């Protein structure tokens, strides 16, 4: 009986700890502009590049 509780507890801990996901696409600075462009499906990587953005009139 004690062994069953131990296995059940271990399975619960494993399930609870596997729910964490991280998302790094976009303007986070951790992904190169070309990779962020691919992830979002944009046609241009300008919006993901660092530095000053050109103003649109």
N, C-alpha and C positions, 0 to 999 in steps of 0.2 A: 504494500500500500504506500509506504514511504517512497519507494522507487518511482511509483507512478506520479506522485506529486512533484518529485524532483524533475522528471522528464517533462511534465506539463509546464512547470515553471520555466525551465530552460527554453522550451519552444515558445512560450509567451514572450520572454525577453528577446529572443532572436527575431520574432515577428515585429515587436515594437521598435527595435533598433534599426530595422531595415527600411523604415518608412521615410527616412530623411533624403531629400533630393536637393540639389543645388542647381541654379540656373545662372549661366554666365554669359549668355549671348546678349548682345545689345551694347549699350554705352558704358559697361562696367569697367572697361580698361584692361580686362584680363584676356580678351579675345582679340586677335588682329582684325582690322576693319573688313578684310575680305571674307573671313570666316563668319563674322556677324552678319554680313550681307547675305551669305548663303543660308544662314539659319533663319533669317526673316523673310527671304525671298525677294529682297529689293533688287532693283536694276543697277543701283549705284552704291559704292561704298563710301561716298563723300560724307554722308550723314554720320558715319561711325568713326571717321578719322578724327584724331585729336587736333587741336589748334583752332584758330578763329574760323567761324563759319561765314560764308559769303551771304550778304543780305539779298533777299529776293524782293524786287520792286513790283 
